[in-house]
Amino acid sequence: MSGGPTGPGAPAGAPGAGPAGGGALDLSLTVGALRLPNPVGTASGTFGKGLEFQPFYDTARLGFVVVKTITTEPRAGNPPPRLVETPGGLLNSIGLANPGVEAYLAEVLPRLRTLGAPLVLNIAGHSVADFEALARRVAREAGIDALELNMSCPNVARGLDYSTDPATAREVLRRVRGATDLPLIAKLSPNVTDIRPIAEAVAEGGADAVSAINTLVGLAIDWRRRRPVLGRGVGGLSGPCIKPVALRLVRQVHRAVGLPVIGIGGIETADDAMEFFLAGASAIQVGTANYYRPRACLEVLEGLPERFAALGARSLADVVGTLEDPPGA
C-alpha cells in the first residue's frame, strides 16, 4: 500500500520516493504525548462515527479521526429543518444530537476501536463542571487517544460561552486538565472580535493544541414565508466559503501561541491543506467535503507528497508557518 510507513517516523500516506533532493517524507507530528502518523484528520460532526466511511477507504490511513460530539446526557438535537445549502457552503443546526456518554461508551466506542486511526473524542459540557466530569468519565475508557473540547458550538444555548471569554476558556481547560492526562485540543470559535486572547487563555489552562475554527453563525431566510429556513433560526456556516476567514484566524493563533494549531474550514483538496500549513496549521481537519466526496480525506492525504516535493520540503516543519508577509506589511 502506497500509504504505508517507509521508515522510523515516516507517516502513513508517504510514498517510497521522497521530495526533491532525496529522502523520505515525514508527515508525522505530536500533540502532547500523542504521536500522529500524518496531519490529515476529520472534523467532528461531519464524519459521523467514522464507521460510515469504512466502505470507501481504509480509515486507518488517516492521521486521526475526530468523531461527533458527545454530551453527558442524551440530546435529541434541534427541531428540523437542520441543514440548508448556501452558496459555497452549508448551514447546519444539528444541536449536538447524541445518545449521551454512557450509551455512547457502551454501544459505540467498541466499534470505534476498529477504525485503526488515533481516536479523538469530541466532548461538550453545559458548564465548566460538566466539562470536567465528562472528561474524567471518558478518560477511564481504553482506546481514546485525545479529547477535543467543543467550546464553540453555535447551535445550542450557551454553546459559545466557553470560547468567547478568556477567563472562562482558561477555567475550562484548567479543570479538564486536572481531570485527565489525555492530550487536550481546544476547539475555538470565529465568532469573536479577537481570537488571540482566547487562544492564549486555553494555552495557559493546559491545552496541548488548538482547533481553529468552528463554524460561523449564519442565517438563511425563506422570504416567501417570512421565516428562517432552519428550525432553530440561526446555524453554523461551514464549507469553502469560510476558508479565507479560517486561514486568517489560523495564522493569528499560530503567531499568538506556541501550540500546534489544527486548521479547519473549507478544506477540500491537498492545495487547501497546503494553504493552512503555510498559515501555521500543523494538522488539518476535513469537514463539509466529506458529505459530497466521501474519499475527500484520503484524497487530501494522497496529494500531499507531490506538493511537499514542489517546495523541496521533507517534513511539516519545513512548511508550517512559512507564509511570507507581503512587502511593506
C-alpha positions in Angstrom: 0.0 0.0 0.0 1.5 3.3 -1.0 0.3 4.8 2.3 2.5 2.5 4.4 5.4 3.8 6.5 8.8 3.8 4.9 11.0 4.1 7.9 11.1 5.3 11.5 8.8 8.2 12.0 7.6 8.0 8.4 3.9 8.9 8.1 1.0 6.9 6.7 0.5 8.2 3.2 4.2 8.8 2.5 5.4 7.2 -0.8 8.7 5.4 -1.1 10.2 8.2 -3.0 10.8 11.4 -1.1 10.7 15.0 -2.2 13.2 16.6 -4.5 16.7 16.1 -3.2 16.0 12.5 -1.9 15.0 11.2 1.5 11.6 10.0 2.7 8.8 12.5 3.5 7.9 12.6 7.2 4.5 14.0 7.8 4.2 12.8 11.5 3.7 15.2 14.3 3.0 15.2 18.1 0.1 16.7 20.1 1.1 16.5 23.7 2.2 12.9 24.2 0.3 11.7 21.2 2.2 11.0 18.0 0.1 11.2 14.8 1.3 9.5 11.7 0.2 12.3 9.4 -1.6 15.6 9.7 -4.9 14.8 8.0 -7.9 14.2 10.2 -11.7 14.6 10.2 -13.8 17.3 11.6 -16.3 16.5 14.3 -19.9 16.3 13.2 -19.1 15.7 9.6 -17.6 12.2 9.8 -20.3 10.6 12.0 -18.8 7.7 13.9 -16.2 7.1 11.2 -17.7 3.7 10.6 -19.8 5.1 7.8 -16.7 5.8 5.8 -15.0 2.4 6.1 -16.7 1.1 2.8 -14.9 3.9 0.9 -11.3 3.5 2.2 -9.1 2.2 5.0 -9.7 4.8 7.8 -6.5 3.5 9.4 -4.6 5.6 6.8 -5.8 8.8 8.4 -3.7 10.8 10.8 -6.6 10.9 13.3 -10.4 10.7 13.5 -12.5 13.1 15.4 -16.0 11.8 16.0 -19.3 13.6 16.5 -19.7 15.4 19.8 -21.0 13.6 22.9 -22.5 15.1 26.0 -23.2 13.8 29.5 -27.0 13.4 28.9 -28.7 12.3 25.7 -29.7 15.1 23.3 -32.4 14.9 20.7 -31.0 17.9 18.8 -32.7 20.9 17.3 -36.0 21.0 15.5 -35.9 20.5 11.7 -35.0 21.7 9.2 -31.4 21.3 10.4 -29.5 21.7 7.2 -29.6 24.2 4.3 -27.1 24.6 1.5 -25.8 28.1 0.8 -23.5 29.5 -1.9 -20.2 27.8 -1.3 -21.2 26.3 2.0 -23.6 24.5 4.4 -25.6 26.0 7.2 -26.3 23.4 9.9 -28.3 23.4 13.2 -28.0 19.8 14.4 -27.9 20.7 18.1 -25.4 18.1 19.3 -27.8 15.2 18.9 -26.2 12.2 20.6 -27.2 9.3 22.9 -25.3 10.6 26.0 -22.0 9.5 27.3 -22.9 6.2 29.0 -24.8 4.8 26.0 -22.0 6.0 23.7 -19.2 4.4 25.6 -21.2 1.1 25.9 -22.5 0.9 22.4 -20.3 3.0 20.1 -16.8 3.1 21.5 -16.2 -0.6 21.0 -16.9 -0.2 17.3 -14.7 3.0 17.1 -11.7 1.0 18.1 -11.9 -0.7 14.7 -11.2 2.5 12.8 -7.4 2.0 13.1 -6.5 5.7 13.3 -5.9 7.6 16.5 -9.2 8.4 18.0 -10.1 11.9 19.2 -13.3 12.1 21.2 -15.1 15.5 20.9 -17.0 16.4 24.1 -19.2 19.3 25.1 -20.3 20.4 28.6 -23.2 22.5 29.7 -21.0 24.0 32.4 -17.3 24.1 33.4 -18.0 21.4 36.0 -19.8 19.3 33.3 -16.7 19.5 31.0 -14.6 18.3 33.9 -16.9 15.4 34.9 -17.3 14.3 31.3 -13.6 14.4 30.6 -12.9 12.4 33.8 -15.6 9.8 32.8 -14.4 9.2 29.2 -10.7 9.2 30.2 -11.3 5.9 32.1 -12.0 4.1 28.8 -9.4 2.4 26.7 -8.9 3.3 23.0 -9.4 7.1 23.4 -6.2 8.9 22.3 -7.1 12.6 22.9 -10.0 14.9 23.7 -11.3 17.8 21.6 -13.2 20.2 23.7 -16.2 21.6 21.8 -16.2 25.0 23.5 -17.6 26.8 20.5 -20.8 25.2 19.1 -23.2 28.0 17.8 -26.1 25.6 17.6 -27.1 25.2 21.2 -27.9 27.6 24.0 -24.8 28.9 25.7 -22.7 26.9 23.2 -20.4 29.8 22.6 -19.9 30.8 26.3 -16.7 28.9 26.7 -14.8 30.3 23.8 -15.8 34.0 23.9 -14.4 34.9 27.3 -10.7 34.3 28.1 -11.3 33.7 31.8 -14.0 31.1 31.2 -11.9 29.4 28.4 -8.9 29.2 30.8 -11.0 27.7 33.5 -12.5 25.0 31.3 -9.0 23.9 30.3 -7.7 24.1 33.8 -10.5 21.9 35.2 -10.3 19.4 32.4 -6.5 19.3 32.6 -6.9 18.3 36.2 -9.3 15.5 35.3 -7.2 13.7 32.7 -3.7 13.2 31.2 -5.1 12.8 27.7 -3.9 15.3 25.1 -6.4 18.2 25.0 -7.4 20.1 21.9 -9.5 23.3 22.4 -11.8 24.0 19.5 -12.3 27.7 19.2 -14.9 29.9 17.7 -14.5 32.5 14.9 -17.5 34.4 16.4 -15.3 36.8 18.4 -13.7 40.1 17.9 -10.2 38.8 18.5 -9.4 35.1 18.8 -5.9 35.5 20.1 -6.8 36.2 23.8 -8.9 33.1 23.8 -6.1 31.0 22.3 -3.7 32.4 24.9 -6.1 31.5 27.7 -6.6 27.9 26.7 -2.8 27.5 26.3 -2.4 28.9 29.9 -5.1 26.5 31.0 -3.2 23.4 29.8 -4.3 22.8 26.2 -1.9 20.7 24.0 -3.3 22.1 20.7 -6.0 24.4 19.3 -8.5 23.6 16.6 -9.5 26.6 14.5 -12.1 27.2 13.5 -15.6 26.1 14.4 -18.5 27.3 12.2 -19.6 30.9 11.7 -23.0 31.9 12.9 -25.3 32.4 10.0 -28.9 32.8 8.9 -30.9 31.6 5.9 -34.3 33.2 5.2 -37.4 32.0 3.3 -38.7 35.4 2.3 -42.0 34.0 1.0 -42.8 32.6 4.4 -41.1 35.5 6.2 -39.3 32.9 8.4 -35.8 31.5 8.9 -35.2 28.3 7.0 -33.6 26.4 9.9 -35.9 25.2 12.7 -33.8 27.0 15.3 -33.3 30.1 13.2 -29.5 30.5 13.1 -27.0 27.8 12.4 -23.3 27.2 11.8 -21.8 28.0 8.4 -19.1 25.7 7.1 -17.6 24.8 3.7 -15.3 26.5 1.1 -17.0 29.9 1.7 -15.4 30.2 5.2 -11.8 29.2 4.1 -10.4 32.8 3.9 -11.7 33.5 7.4 -10.2 30.3 8.7 -6.9 30.9 7.1 -6.6 34.4 8.7 -7.5 33.1 12.2 -5.2 30.1 11.9 -2.4 32.5 11.1 -3.3 34.7 14.1 -3.5 31.8 16.5 -0.2 30.3 15.2 1.6 33.6 15.9 -0.1 34.1 19.3 0.6 30.7 21.0 3.3 28.1 20.9 0.9 25.2 20.5 0.1 23.1 17.4 -2.8 24.5 15.5 -5.3 22.2 13.7 -6.8 24.1 10.8 -10.5 23.7 9.9 -12.6 25.5 7.4 -13.4 24.7 3.8 -10.6 22.2 3.1 -11.5 20.1 0.1 -8.1 19.4 -1.6 -4.4 19.0 -0.9 -3.9 22.5 -2.1 -6.3 23.8 0.5 -4.4 21.8 3.1 -1.1 23.4 2.0 -2.5 26.9 2.4 -3.4 26.0 6.0 0.1 24.6 6.7 1.7 27.7 5.4 -0.6 29.9 7.5 0.5 28.0 10.6 -1.5 24.8 10.9 0.4 21.7 12.0 -2.6 19.5 11.0 -5.9 19.9 9.3 -9.5 18.5 9.6 -11.6 17.9 6.6 -15.3 18.6 7.3 -18.1 19.5 5.0 -16.3 18.0 2.0 -17.0 14.5 3.5 -20.7 15.0 2.7 -20.2 15.2 -1.1 -16.9 13.5 -1.5 -16.6 10.6 0.9 -13.0 10.0 -0.1 -12.0 13.6 0.5 -9.8 13.0 3.5 -7.8 10.3 1.7 -7.5 12.4 -1.5 -6.1 15.2 0.6 -3.6 12.9 2.2 -2.5 11.3 -1.1 -2.0 14.7 -2.7 0.5 16.0 0.0 3.7 14.3 -1.1 3.6 15.9 -4.6 3.0 19.3 -3.0 5.7 19.0 -0.4 8.1 17.9 -3.1 7.2 21.1 -5.1 8.5 23.1 -2.1 11.5 20.9 -1.6 10.1 20.0 1.9 10.8 16.8 3.7 8.7 17.4 6.8 5.9 19.5 8.3 8.5 21.7 10.0 9.7 22.8 6.5 6.3 24.2 5.7 4.2 25.1 8.8 4.1 28.8 9.4 6.3 29.7 6.5 3.9 32.1 4.8 5.7 35.3 4.0 4.4 38.7 4.7 3.8 41.0 1.7 6.3 43.7 1.1 5.8 46.6 3.5 3.4 44.7 5.7 
